[in-house]
């Protein structure tokens, strides 16, 4: 899906600036299992390579020359194994430029390898007229692309704004429960790339009402329209919904 003239929103949770062939992804939170083991949880070690496959697909499909990481590359800054694996992955992809805008989870990031393709840009990265930042704290002026917010859209015919309950071991018909992009004329907010990251329901806060919601539905991105009218429009569409009853 194309938005704001130049941005392609992919179902892999990666935005592509089409004219410059720049991919922007936020909130990878690599090393989630490593961070939990450091806290004492008994969970198996997992490779960071499998979660990176969708990103690698986008880089190949769209012939990306510049990759920008909009913060929270790591789940925690002490996830050294995950960082080393990611640096190796970057070298293998042979991307011309890879820039990291550190996020709040990256605070205290260890020193990078001397031959790493990663470069750190604490103040953000310019992509045409857009400034790519992480997004915590006070935002700078101008058109922005950011992460940090983990936008998600959750709605059910029962008008719940929390995760809808299952009905007889299945989700109620008409339910929407998906990560999403948000956009207005001067801001593009990316979904969290990590499948482990919790999502914040955009219907639960008025601060998102003026944004358009672009939900990820399987292998496509669907424009659900302006957030402020989404509840009303979905309720009208599902006006004839009835809760299944026991036989």
DAMO-V26122 format. One record per pair of residues at least 4 apart in sequence whose ideal C-beta (glycine too) atoms are under 6 Angstrom apart, sorted by sequence separation. I is the first residue (numbers start at 1). J is the second residue. D is the distance in whole Angstrom. If there is no record, write none. Layout:
i->I j->J d->D
i->I j->J d->D
This chain:
i->3 j->7 d->5
i->10 j->14 d->5
i->31 j->35 d->6
i->52 j->56 d->6
i->57 j->61 d->6
i->69 j->73 d->5
i->75 j->79 d->6
i->102 j->106 d->4
i->112 j->116 d->4
i->121 j->125 d->5
i->156 j->160 d->5
i->160 j->164 d->5
i->166 j->170 d->6
i->171 j->175 d->5
i->229 j->233 d->5
i->17 j->22 d->4
i->36 j->41 d->4
i->59 j->64 d->4
i->74 j->79 d->5
i->126 j->131 d->6
i->127 j->132 d->6
i->166 j->171 d->6
i->167 j->172 d->5
i->183 j->188 d->5
i->192 j->197 d->4
i->216 j->221 d->6
i->217 j->222 d->5
i->2 j->8 d->6
i->9 j->15 d->6
i->112 j->118 d->6
i->202 j->208 d->4
i->224 j->230 d->6
i->16 j->23 d->5
i->36 j->43 d->5
i->124 j->131 d->5
i->125 j->132 d->5
i->182 j->189 d->4
i->214 j->221 d->5
i->215 j->222 d->5
i->1 j->9 d->5
i->7 j->15 d->5
i->8 j->16 d->4
i->74 j->82 d->6
i->90 j->98 d->5
i->124 j->132 d->6
i->156 j->164 d->3
i->164 j->172 d->6
i->14 j->23 d->5
i->15 j->24 d->5
i->124 j->133 d->4
i->154 j->163 d->6
i->214 j->223 d->5
i->215 j->224 d->5
i->8 j->18 d->5
i->33 j->43 d->6
i->6 j->17 d->6
i->14 j->25 d->5
i->131 j->142 d->6
i->135 j->146 d->3
i->164 j->175 d->5
i->213 j->224 d->4
i->6 j->18 d->5
i->135 j->147 d->6
i->136 j->148 d->5
i->179 j->191 d->4
i->6 j->19 d->6
i->33 j->46 d->5
i->130 j->143 d->5
i->131 j->144 d->5
i->132 j->145 d->5
i->133 j->146 d->5
i->134 j->147 d->6
i->135 j->148 d->3
i->129 j->143 d->6
i->134 j->148 d->5
i->212 j->226 d->6
i->213 j->227 d->5
i->130 j->145 d->5
i->156 j->172 d->6
i->211 j->227 d->5
i->157 j->174 d->5
i->30 j->48 d->5
i->100 j->118 d->5
i->209 j->227 d->5
i->98 j->117 d->5
i->156 j->175 d->5
i->208 j->227 d->5
i->209 j->228 d->4
i->98 j->118 d->5
i->99 j->119 d->5
i->100 j->120 d->5
i->101 j->121 d->5
i->179 j->199 d->6
i->155 j->176 d->5
i->99 j->121 d->5
i->101 j->124 d->5
i->153 j->176 d->6
i->154 j->177 d->5
i->101 j->125 d->6
i->153 j->178 d->6
i->202 j->227 d->6
i->87 j->113 d->6
i->91 j->117 d->6
i->99 j->125 d->5
i->184 j->210 d->6
i->73 j->100 d->6
i->90 j->117 d->5
i->152 j->179 d->5
i->153 j->180 d->5
i->184 j->211 d->5
i->67 j->95 d->5
i->77 j->106 d->6
i->87 j->116 d->5
i->151 j->180 d->5
i->182 j->211 d->4
i->183 j->212 d->5
i->71 j->101 d->5
i->77 j->107 d->6
i->80 j->110 d->6
i->65 j->96 d->5
i->66 j->97 d->5
i->67 j->98 d->5
i->68 j->99 d->5
i->69 j->100 d->5
i->70 j->101 d->6
i->72 j->103 d->4
i->74 j->105 d->6
i->77 j->108 d->4
i->103 j->134 d->4
i->151 j->182 d->5
i->71 j->103 d->3
i->74 j->106 d->6
i->77 j->109 d->5
i->101 j->133 d->6
i->104 j->136 d->5
i->72 j->105 d->4
i->73 j->106 d->6
i->101 j->134 d->6
i->180 j->213 d->5
i->181 j->214 d->4
i->48 j->82 d->5
i->180 j->214 d->6
i->23 j->58 d->6
i->180 j->215 d->4
i->48 j->85 d->5
i->52 j->89 d->6
i->178 j->215 d->5
i->179 j->216 d->5
i->48 j->86 d->6
i->151 j->189 d->6
i->178 j->216 d->5
i->35 j->75 d->4
i->149 j->189 d->5
i->151 j->191 d->6
i->161 j->201 d->6
i->14 j->55 d->6
i->23 j->64 d->5
i->35 j->76 d->4
i->12 j->54 d->4
i->150 j->192 d->4
i->161 j->203 d->5
i->21 j->64 d->6
i->29 j->72 d->6
i->31 j->74 d->5
i->32 j->75 d->5
i->143 j->186 d->5
i->144 j->187 d->5
i->145 j->188 d->5
i->146 j->189 d->6
i->147 j->190 d->5
i->161 j->204 d->5
i->14 j->58 d->5
i->21 j->65 d->5
i->22 j->66 d->4
i->23 j->67 d->5
i->24 j->68 d->5
i->26 j->70 d->4
i->30 j->74 d->5
i->31 j->75 d->5
i->35 j->79 d->6
i->26 j->71 d->6
i->27 j->72 d->5
i->28 j->73 d->5
i->34 j->79 d->5
i->12 j->58 d->5
i->16 j->62 d->5
i->24 j->70 d->6
i->29 j->75 d->5
i->34 j->81 d->6
i->150 j->197 d->5
i->152 j->199 d->3
i->154 j->201 d->5
i->10 j->58 d->6
i->31 j->79 d->3
i->34 j->82 d->6
i->150 j->199 d->5
i->152 j->201 d->6
i->153 j->202 d->6
i->150 j->200 d->5
i->31 j->82 d->3
i->151 j->202 d->5
i->30 j->82 d->4
i->30 j->86 d->6
i->68 j->125 d->5
i->153 j->213 d->6
i->70 j->132 d->5
i->153 j->215 d->5
i->71 j->134 d->3
i->68 j->132 d->5
i->70 j->134 d->6
i->174 j->238 d->4
i->174 j->241 d->5
i->71 j->147 d->5
i->70 j->147 d->4
i->167 j->244 d->6
i->155 j->234 d->5
i->157 j->238 d->5
i->157 j->241 d->4
i->22 j->127 d->5
i->24 j->132 d->6
i->17 j->127 d->5
i->27 j->147 d->5
i->24 j->145 d->6
i->26 j->147 d->2
i->26 j->190 d->4
i->32 j->196 d->5
i->27 j->192 d->4
i->28 j->193 d->5
i->29 j->194 d->4
i->27 j->193 d->6
i->28 j->194 d->6
i->27 j->194 d->6
i->25 j->193 d->5
i->29 j->197 d->5
i->27 j->197 d->6
i->9 j->181 d->5
i->15 j->190 d->6
i->13 j->191 d->5
i->3 j->183 d->5
i->13 j->193 d->5
i->9 j->214 d->5
i->11 j->216 d->5
i->11 j->219 d->5
i->11 j->220 d->6
i->11 j->221 d->6
i->9 j->221 d->5
i->1 j->221 d->4
